[in-house]
Amino acid sequence: MSEWNEDQGLVLDGKVYPYIEKNPLDEISLNAFALGATFATALTLLPLIEFYNLSIYMASLSLFHFLEFYTTARFNPGKVTSRSFLLRNGKGYILSHVFAMCEVGIGRILSPTWKCTSYSLFHRFVFTIGLILMIIGQLARTLAMVTAGKSFSHHVKTEQNADHVLVTEGVYSSLRHPSYFGFFWWALGTQMCLLNPCSFVLFTVVLWKFFNERIEFEEKYLVQFFGQQYLHYRARVPVGIPFIK
Ligand SMILES: C[S@@+](CC[C@H](N)C(=O)[O-])C[C@H]1O[C@@H](n2cnc3c(N)ncnc32)[C@H](O)[C@@H]1O
């Protein structure tokens, strides 16, 4: 017994397979190759360049986008598409990272000694906290996708799928939106790692506004889908992003 479904892939003898029309293999293999090559180049350059922060950032960015696709393919195969890499994550996302690169370039040209982790104790502190945030953020994001499984989707559902259940265990028992928590802190961590004060402020404002609106919108539908069960869950589990209740 088999059934094609744009949102749940192909169900064949109880097993879920990706929806082939939304998974062009040429595009997927090229994306994976480009991300792997970026990751390897960044790690190779790490001991060779003075501003090694850039290598760490590039490695983390490529790992992040690879894991978005890999985790979806592995734990939620019915919903995986070539867009699951999140490489086309909107103009705002791309512009923010371009802005961050410009800040690195301008900072290194104007004052290479200031734009360096060893410049002061404060610089070392900011860099270290940035690294820790990147690791915690990535772990939270990936764990959220693994734990939510078929209930996770890169787009907010406004209609409930048959396989959509309320997830409250694992990382969801201490964070209500662990993948947003992870993305938020990972992204701020990247800018601390790059010693980018302007981008840090820009990322904070843009991401806070985005997740504040998104969570409100998403929860409206979660309340519709799961009623009292979600209201009780919302009352006891925090978001973990400042000033978002
Ligand atoms: C991009 S995922 C993000 C999930 C969650 N907001 C997070 O940050 O981990 C969006 C989808 O997850 C679903 N979702 C959010 N929280 C959920 C939960 N606790 N249980 C099941 N589905 C959830 C929403 O309905 C939405 O379609």
The ligand as a Tripos MOL2 file, in Angstrom:
@<TRIPOS>MOLECULE
LIG
   27    29     1     0     0
SMALL
NO_CHARGES

@<TRIPOS>ATOM
      1 C1         10.3360   25.2480   12.7600 C.3       1 LIG1
      2 S1          9.4220   24.1370   13.7800 S.3       1 LIG1
      3 C2          9.8590   24.8550   15.3590 C.3       1 LIG1
      4 C3          9.4230   24.0610   16.5210 C.3       1 LIG1
      5 C4          9.5960   24.7780   17.8480 C.3       1 LIG1
      6 N1          8.9980   26.1000   17.7730 N.3       1 LIG1
      7 C5         11.0370   24.8600   18.2370 C.2       1 LIG1
      8 O1         11.5720   25.9740   18.2420 O.co2     1 LIG1
      9 O2         11.6480   23.8260   18.5310 O.co2     1 LIG1
     10 C6          7.7660   24.7400   13.5400 C.3       1 LIG1
     11 C7          6.6910   23.6800   13.6960 C.3       1 LIG1
     12 O3          6.8050   23.0110   14.9210 O.3       1 LIG1
     13 C8          5.5120   22.8340   15.4790 C.3       1 LIG1
     14 N2          5.6750   22.8000   16.9420 N.ar      1 LIG1
     15 C9          6.1710   23.7820   17.7240 C.ar      1 LIG1
     16 N3          6.2280   23.3840   19.0090 N.ar      1 LIG1
     17 C10         5.7530   22.1260   19.0240 C.ar      1 LIG1
     18 C11         5.5700   21.1530   20.0470 C.ar      1 LIG1
     19 N4          5.8980   21.4020   21.3240 N.pl3     1 LIG1
     20 N5          5.0540   19.9450   19.6940 N.ar      1 LIG1
     21 C12         4.7340   19.6770   18.4230 C.ar      1 LIG1
     22 N6          4.8760   20.5370   17.4200 N.ar      1 LIG1
     23 C13         5.3950   21.7520   17.7040 C.ar      1 LIG1
     24 C14         4.6680   23.9780   15.0030 C.3       1 LIG1
     25 O4          3.3140   23.6330   14.8700 O.3       1 LIG1
     26 C15         5.3030   24.3160   13.6470 C.3       1 LIG1
     27 O5          4.5860   23.7700   12.5670 O.3       1 LIG1
@<TRIPOS>BOND
     1     1     2 1
     2     2     3 1
     3     2    10 1
     4     3     4 1
     5     4     5 1
     6     5     6 1
     7     5     7 1
     8     7     8 2
     9     7     9 1
    10    10    11 1
    11    11    12 1
    12    11    26 1
    13    12    13 1
    14    13    14 1
    15    13    24 1
    16    14    15 ar
    17    14    23 ar
    18    15    16 ar
    19    16    17 ar
    20    17    18 ar
    21    17    23 ar
    22    18    19 1
    23    18    20 ar
    24    20    21 ar
    25    21    22 ar
    26    22    23 ar
    27    24    25 1
    28    24    26 1
    29    26    27 1
@<TRIPOS>SUBSTRUCTURE
     1 LIG1         1 GROUP 0 **** ****
